[in-house]
Amino acid sequence: MLIRLAGGEVVDPVNGESRRRDLWICDGLIVEKPEGRRADKTFDVSGCVVMAGAIDIHSHVGGGNVNTARLLLPEHHRAHQARPQHTPLSNAGWSTFRTGTLYAQMGFTTVVEPAMNPLNALHTHLELADIPIIDKATLAILGNDDFLLSMIRDDAPAAMIDDYVAWTVSSSRSLGVKVINAGGAAAFKENVRAFSFDDVVPAYGVSSRRIVKTLQAAVGRLGIPHPLHVHANNLGIPGNAATAAETINAAEGERLHLAHLQFYGYGTEGKRGFSSEAARLAELVNGNPEVTIDVGQVMFGQTVTISADVIRQFSAVGHASPRKSVIYDGDANGGGIVPYRYKQDYYGSLQWAIGLELFLLITDPWRVFFTTDHPNGAPFTTYPELFELLMSREARDIQSEKLNQAALKHSTLSSIAREYTLDEIAIMTRAAPARLLGFKDRGHLGPGSIADVAVYRRGKDIARMFREAALVFKNGELVVEDGVVTHYRWGKALRLNPTPDTAMTRRLGDYFESRYGLGLDWFTFPETAIARTDAFAEVPCNS
């Protein structure tokens, strides 16, 4: 079928476009206007903005932690069932199936689950396979596992470490590598309750810095498009901006991605010993072009924090709201689920301001990514309101007036006049994520790209514009009309397939047999384990 989107303002930074023109779709792809052929179906999108489908690089949407959150907070799920027209309170408030529809309604067509335990890969992929419409991908967690830490301790050759990373990425069907508080979970098992960048894991004698540098180098050598995705040490602790600065400087000219930097933007000034260091971190990011970050914006209201950073989650139990939590010290990372409500008090106001400062002070939209660290800073359903805050200084000022003024005195937010343009929004949520993740077939509207298209009606209400897309096409199929899903389809899990040396596979088999008494096949899974034969799509590594 040949589809014509007529008269819309096409915003496509990859191809240097922000102009009114027709867009053509044929057999699931964007195409040039066919000569001598009329459209089978035409949509009048005059007065609308036409963008590629949005890509979320960091959102916890599947896996054991997400499902445990649902079990911990059944009241959220019951409340949503009773009032389905209302936005759920947190990730615990909806099913995997609902996740896909909520994303699609806003024009998102690809989402990355950024923290998959490789030993639980099958569970994660089974959940992701139940998310309709959108494509998904995962990042495999390394950096606290015995096999890697032992190799680093024993000065194993770089080729051996590369083979292990390649095996992990390939066998878990993931798109890259995530490190979470490198060495911290292993140290937690030795009764360590605080762990910084140059601290040493007691049982292995290796520092967090060395773990990060080892994985960063391996990811680079393997040609994995997405740089090492780093959840740094000391998350959420006043004064942790120094840790973030150390981690940024440790990039040393090589690509590195820092996750949810807002949670590391904290200084110690003022009577409460809590202040913004966002301007300092933004300056560091601006001065280190090899570093990319996502923000992890805080928005007000109820949510639930989900993390494999067991040290952080263990220390946060006393602040749980409601007063219940789950902490587990599992193989490798472990982690925890702690519900939390962000209030418009001193601390919440400052966290909100710090995230916006980072968005607005980091000058290159190709290197700052749009996230709330769903659901840790806020559910992804708050994205439309966040778009409005970035695009309107007036909206920020109105919200700021409702917040704790003593807190905002320790922030530079009120002095920042910048407002994001539609081009910058398209870069940050489409073009840049595609480039960061190695996707050449999406994030733009050039001929040959898959027809993931989001159409938004222009209006003064920016939040409404992005909350209810006028039209959304996924692979050329119309799936959303006027903010309502009208057609369901199944997306794919996007994965890499680097090939490790067979000697590493044999060594891993011996290791798992001796450590767990189980063969290697217990820790891998065939793609046929997912019922749909087309559940996965391979993304090439960089040459």
N, C-alpha and C positions, 0 to 999 in steps of 0.2 A: 504493500500500500504506500502511495505517495502522499505525504502530509505537508501542508503549507501553513506556517505560522506567519500571518500577514500583518505588517505594519508596526511591529514591536520595536522597542529600543534595545538592541542587542548589546549587552555589556560582556565583552570577551577579551580580557587583558592579554591572554596568550597570543591572540591574533591582532592585537592593537586596535580593537574595535570598541566604540561606544557610539553607535549611530543607529538610526532607524532603517531597518531593512527587513526583508522576508527571510525566514529560516525554513529549510526544506529537510524533511526526514523521509528516508526510504529504507525499508527492510531493517529497521533497528539502528540505522546509522545516519549521521548528518551528511548531507550531500550538497553539491552545487545545484543551482537551478537547472533541472533537466530541460534540454532544448526540445521543443515540439511536443511537450507532454503536459497535460493539465493535472492538477492535484486531484486525487480521489476524495480528499477531505481538506477543507480550509477552516482555520480558526482565526477570527479577527482579534488580534491582540494589540490593536492600536491603543495607545495610552498606557501600555504595560511595559515592564522591564523584563527582558528575556536573558536568563543566565544559564550556564551549565548547572547540573545538579550539584548540590553542596556535598562536601566531604568532611566528616568529623574524624580527626586523627586520634582522639583520646576520649573514649566513652565506655564505661564499664557496663556492658549490656549482656554478658553471658559468662557462664562458668560457676564454679562452686561458691564463691563469695556472694555473687548476685543472688543465687538461689537460696543461700543461707539467710540473706537479708529478708527475703520473702517469708521464710519460715519464722524468723525472729519477730516480724512485724505484721502478723495476720490482720490486725485492725486496719492497716493501711489498705490492704487488698479488699477487705469487706466494705470499707467506706467507698472505695472506687466502684465496686459492684453495685452498691446501693444508689450511687449517683454517677453513672458513667459519663454524663455530660460534663462533669467537673474535671479539671486537671488533677491527676494523682499527686499525692503529697511527696512521693519520693520514688526511687526505682523499685521499692518494695510494693508499690501500688498498682503495678500492671504486669501483665504476662509478657513472655517473649513475643507473642503474636501482636499484642498491642504496641510494643516497642516499634515495630516496623511501620505501623500505620501512623503513629505520632510523628516519627521522623519524616515520612513521606509527605504528610500534610504541610510541613514547613519547607519542602523542596529539597530535603536531604536524600541522597541516593546511595551513598557509600559511608560506612561507619567502621572504625577500627576499635576492637576490644584490646586495650593496651597491656593487659597483665594476665597472661595465660600460663598457669603452671604446666610445664610439658608433661608431667605425669598424669594430669587430668585433661589432656587435650581432647580425648574422645568426648568426655562430658561436655566440654565447652562447645565443640563443634556440633554436637547434637542440639544444644540450646540455640546456637546461631542458625542452624538449619531450620528452626521453627520460627525465625523472624522473617516475615514476608516482605516482599517488594524490593527492599534495599540489598545491595551487596555488602558483604562483611569481610573483615580480615582480623588477624590476631598478631600480637607480639608475644614471643615466648620469653619467660623469665629465666635468666641465668644470673649467677653472681653470689649465690648462697648455697649452692649444691656441692656436695662432698667431692664429686669427681673433678669438677673444675678447680676448686680450691686446692685439692691435692696436687693437681698438675702445676698450678702456679707455685705452690710451695716447693715442689721438686724441680723447678726450672725446666719444665717440659718444653721441647722445641715448639716454635710458633706453628709449624705445620700440624702438629698433633692437636694443639688447641683449636686451630682453624677447622680441622676435621670434626672435632667434637661439637663446635658451634654449628657447622654445616649439618651434621647429623640431627642435632636438636631442632633446627629450623625446618629441615625436610621432614623428619618423622612426625613432628607436631603440626604440620601443614600451616606454618605461620608465615608472616610477611617480614619479620625482623626480630630484633632482640631488645629486651627491656632489662635493666638492672635496677633493683629496688633496695635502697639503703645498703649498698654493696658490702657484704660481709656482716651486716647488722643482725640478720636472723640467725646466722651461725653463731655469732657472739651471744645472742640472747639465750641460746642453749647453755652457755657457760655463765649464766646469771648476770650478764652485762645488760644495763638498762639505759645507757646513753652511748652513742657511737658516732664519732666524727670522722672526717675525711682521711685523716692520717692515723686514726686508731687502728690497732692490729687485732685480727681475729685470734683469740687465745689458742685454739687448738691447731691453728695452721701457720701462724706467724706471718701472715700477709695483711697488708693494709687495705683499707677501702680504696684508696687512690690507685694502688697497684691493680686491684680487680677491675676498676673502671678502665684504666689505661690498657689492660690486657684485652678486654672485650672490645673496646673502641678500635684497637688495631686489628683484631680478628675480623670484625664487621667490615672494616675498610678493605682488607686484603681479599675477602670473599666477594666483594662487589655487591654486597647487599645495599640496595638503593637508599633505604632509610638509615640514617646514622644511628649509633647507639642511643637508645631512648633512656634517659637517666632520671630516675626518682632519687634525688640526692639525700644526703644525711640530714638529720636534725629538722625534719619537717615540723612546722608549726611552733617552733621554739623561739621566743624573743632573742634577738641577736643572731639568728641563723642566716642573715644576709651575708655574713662573713663566710659561711660555708658555701653558699651559692657562688660568691665571688671566687673562692678557691676552685670550685668545680669549673666555672667558666674559664678561668685562667689555665686550668689543666688541659683544656682542649688543645692548646699548643699548635694551632694552625691546622688541626685535623677536625673534620666534621663531628659535631656533638649536639644532641638535642636534649634540652632540659625540660622536664615535664612540670606542669602546674607551678610556675615560678612565683605566683602570688603567695603561696604558702611558705616561701623563703624570703619574702620581702620585708622582714620584721627587724626593726632596731630596738634599742633599749632606752630611748630618751623619754623624758617626762616623768611625772610622779608615779605613773603606773608601770614604768619600765617597758613600754610597748609603743613603738612609733613606726613610721614608714621609712623604708630604705629603697623604695621603688625607683626613685630618681637615680640613685647610685647604681642599681642593677641595670637599669635601662641604658645608662652611659656605658657600662661594661659590654652589654650586648651590642650596642651600636658600634663599639670599637673592636669587636671580634666577629668579622663577617662569616667565619666558619660555624658560628653558634646559632642555632635556632631554638625557639622556646614556644611552649603553649602556656596560657595564662592561668587557667583554673580559677575563673572569676567566682567570687562569692555573691550570692543573691539571697535576699532575706526569706525566711520561712523554714519549714520542717524539711529535713532530708535525712539521709543515712550515709555515714562514711564507710567506705569499702576499701580495704587496702591489704596488700601482702606485706606491708611494713609492720611487722609484729611489735617492734619496739614502740613505734608511734601509737598504734592502736591500744596496746597495753597501758600506756601512760594516759590515754584519753578516756579510760573507762569511767573515771570519777565525774566526767562532764557529760555522760550519756543522758540524752533526753528523748524519749522516756528512759527511765533508769533500768536498762537491761542491755546486754551486749554479749557477743560471742568472741572469744579469743582462742586460737588454736596454734599450737607449736608443732607444725607438721614437718615432713621431710622438706629440706631446702627452706622455702620461705615461711610457711605458716601464714598467719595474718589475723584479721579480725574485722568485725562488723560492729560499729558503734553509732547508734542513731544520734542526731544532733539537730538543734534548732538555732539558726542564725538570727540573732535579735538586733534591733537597731540601737544597741547599747554602745559603749565605748569600743569594745573589741570588734564587734561585728561591723560597726561603722568604718573603722580603720581598715579592716580586711576588704570591705567593699571598695573603698577608695584606692587601696594599693593595687588591686587588679586593674582598675580603670587607668591608673597612672601608667602601669606597664603598657597597656594597649596604646595609650596616647603618646607616650614618651619614646617608645621604640619606633624609630623613623621608617624602617623598611618593612612594609606590609608582607613582603615575601618571607620574612623570618619570624613573624609573630603569629601564632595560630589561635583560632577562636575556640576556646573550651571553657567549661565550668568544672572540668574533671568529673563529669557526671558519674554518680550523684553527689560527690564529695563537697563541691562548692555550691552546687544547686542542681536540680534536675534539668535535663536538656530542654524540657518544655519551657524554661525561662529564656531561651535564646532570643525570641522576638523582642522582649523587653531590653535585653542586653544590646541588641542591634540599635535600638532607639537611643540608648545611653551613649553609644559610640558615635552616632550620627548627629546628635543634638546636644549642644552645650546647655541649652535651655532645659532639656529633660534632666540633665545631670544636676543643674542648679536647683530645680524643683525638688528632686529627691534629696539632695544634700541638706536642704532646709529642714527636713524631717528627722535628721540624724543627730548624733551626739556631736555638738560643736567643739567640745574640748578635744575629741579625737581628731576631727578634721584639721585642727591647728597643727597637727603633726604630719600633715600630708600636703603635697603641692597641687592637689587636684583642682582647687578653686582658681588657680592661676593659669590653667591650661585651656586655651581657646580652641584647640584643634577639633575638627569634626570630620569623621570618616566620610569619604565619598563612596558612591556606588561602585566605582572602579576598585577602590581599596577593599571594600567588602568582598567583591568578586575575587580579588587576588587572595585575600586571607582565607576564604572559605571554599575556594574552587581551584584556582590555578596553582597556588603555592602548595596546598596539600598534595595535589597530584604529582607535582615535581618532587616533593620530599619523599613520597612513597614509591616513586618509580612508575607511576601510571602514565602511559602515553596516550591511552585511549579514552581518557575522561578528564574533567576539569577545564575543558574548553569546548568551543562550538565550531571547530574547524572541520572541513570535509574529512570523512573517514573515522571521526571519533564516534563512540557509541552515543546514541541519542538519549542521554540523560539530560533533561531540560526542565528548568523551573521558570514559570511565568508568574510575575507578581504585578498586581494592580497598583499603580502609583497612588499615593494619598498622603495627607498630612499625618495620619496615624501610622507611624513607621512600624510600631509593634504589630498592629493588625495586618499590615502589608506582608510581613514576613511570617506571621502565624498562620495565615490562610492563603496559601498559594492559589492563584486562579486556575492554573493548569500545571500538572507535573507529568512528564513522560519518563518512563524507565525502559531503556533499550527500545525506545520507539513506541512503547505501549502507553496509552493514556491511563494513568492510575489515580489521579486526583483531579477533581473539578470543584472549584469554589471551596477549597479547604476540606473537602470530604473525599475519602477514598472510595472510588467507584469501581475499581477493578483490582483483583488480587493476583499476584504472580510470585514466583520464587526467585530470589537472587542467588548469587554464588558466593562462596568463600574464596577470596583471592589469596594465593599462597606462592611462596618461592619453592624451588626444588634444587638447592645446591647439592652436589654429590660428594660425600665424604669418601676417604680411602677405605677400602674393604678391611684393612688391618684395624682401623678404629672400630668398625662394626663388631669385629671379633672380640676386640678388647672390651668393648662395652657389654657384649654378651656375657663374658666371663665375670665382669664386675657386677652386673645385675644378678647373676646366678649366685655369686658368693654373698652379696649384701642382702638380697631379698629372697633367695631361694626360688627365683622365678626366671624364666627365660626372657630374652629380649623382646619376643613377640608380645609379652604382656604389657610392654611400655611403648608399643607402636600400635597403629591401627590401619587397616586397609581403607581406602576411600569408599569401598563398597559397604562399610559400616553405616554410612549415611544412605538412606533409602533411595534418594534421587541420584541417578547416574551422572547428572551434570552439576553436582553440588559444588565442585571446585573448579577454579580457573587459575592457570599458572601465569605468574608474572616473571619475566626474565630478570636475572641478575645483571648488573653492569659488567661489561667486558673489561 
